[in-house]
């Protein structure tokens, strides 16, 4: 119980600090929202009016407090940049709410692919005595980690889209209209994201398994007459997974925050792309909420990692 | 009967075991003794078929009750070996914490033996559990249901080793190999484990191989001894024969190096008797220049260390960020003095507060009440593990000079320059029995004994009159132990040093101490002259401790 209270307090303090930092950053970086919305042709009166409408004429502290009050009430404000139609401003909530499922599904799929392939691969790799297989896996994982994300995106598009015709590149299907088609399309960008992560995770798991295999308890298991296979799966895997869990947590936190490059290559309307455009247009309400979202997700993922670690390692559980 | 014939094992061309032959009869406890690297463990692991893949069996055969397990040049039958391991022969390792799987409950780890070798004999997992619980009871554990469901870290060291033993004996193997099974345990626990192993042998008439570097221990448990050196068995015979009339030079040297009361009249005791005679009459007035170690005259000198009503605390951080940090008292109401030139031996189990006491004396831990008065420059410490306590990236010379660079630790009269520091370091190297050329060596190029010499030099170079030695020989082989103790005694005489000497080994304590202090759970139970304390211990805990050596 104490543990959870502590975690929640940490979460709140972190979010508070991050929101202040993000707000301050927007005060410092050059560029004026009003200019960027109205363009250079606007009259000073028009600018003044917009400034007032957006509340930008008030002092920064007051603006921050107002914004904070609204966020706590669940009102995230409106985007400076996007609008629903000619007369209506676009609420940030709707804007992000639209794009969030894309990123979350993409993250889920890519992490799923990573775990499903990397873990058996890592164990197989550690267990193999075949020098050739070891060499092949070494080169493959090394390469997968070295290829830049955009190029990998293009390769996947070419291989699965153009050569194998398993999907039509660029023809994104919205989850609102056709969920099956949406998932089908997402699988391919998910593969592009997963490939380097598979390389890293498998490598990491292999190394930690090999380290575990030299430990004393493995010698004990051998002295009991356990077979190598039994030792690997019954004794070593759980211990070897411990460091890998932390590593997977970092990967998850990274993908959930949006894979900007891959979203761009596959023309996905996810939050990675939204974040880039919002920053370049000084769309402060959107950026601030996105930063909070990413912070929140990262902390929650690490919290889950922590809990998982406790489940797997009885020694941590009691501390 | 287990028979090893002409066994030779080499690692990348270097012979680790060199043509040894051994026969072990049922009911026999065969002790393999010798220094580290003498091939004891390699022999045992080979017998189990667990030789590392880098090891090559060059010659020899191993037969187990008439069945050929291993033969040089023949690919080992892993399936046969696996069926023997655990079932016919089992092994108990040194470190029960790391030798058990940390993420698996103890019960299932023992149950694995039954699953692997005797699954057919049991109808259900409940029946197997019953058998495991019985075995746990058989190795002297109480509350066995709870032990069954505990993870290794939840048990004490002694309980873990008992669980390991339960795992080794559950299938009543014909051979049990125990590789330093008590080295990682406290003295009181050590004895219980040794007793337990003997009981098991008496009950089941198994053969045992007992590997140890501790000859006192070997003498207590083994029926036969094989003394190993450089991969060869130099002498083999009934234990008492080897102790009373060793034939070879090496065995003689080894037996002579054993610290113990039996061969007590050590050089130190003799020299002390002589110096007592010399200074006994006449010069009562001022023998201060002769900084000898007359324990009898302590009352006339002022103590070099006075500890009064000392309580040492340490903070335990609570998990909650808002929670109070808890104050734990680890040394309670300690009162004692150390006089110039004397050695105060400190014994006690691990976790009894020995190290906390040292930290308080050194001033590393200021969270104390009461007083610690030191009448010398800052006392220095010699640590147990010379491998990890020397910075691996510095040369020996640098390490020796390091204390001299901290000028505020020195007496004001000592001013150092780069050249004088070098001179002092080289001088110190000689004093601790190392050649000058070690000045430019790195710690990893030295042996354990040499490293401990460097640690001692490091402690001495600021010329303190008090040294705190925390298990300074526990990590060393017997013969090296002997040399290091000789060095410490020699330096004591030369400089009139006082030692607070911590050890869990009663025999070492007996050898070095003038007075002995017994600690348990943070309290000092008893302080007394060595002989008085050994001959007439007052506290029951002291009695228990002494009964074991």
Interface residues (C-beta under 8 A of the other chain):
Chain A: X2 X3 X5 X6 X9 X10 X215 X216 X217 X219 X220 X221 X222 X223 X224 X225 X226 X227 X230 X234 X235 X238 X239 X312 X313 X314 X315 X318 X319
Chain B: X48 X50 X81 X82 X83 X84 X85 X86 X87 X90 X91 X93 X95 X98 X99 X100 X101 X102 X103 X104 X112 X113 X116 X117 X151 X153 X154 X164 X167 X319 X320 X321 X323
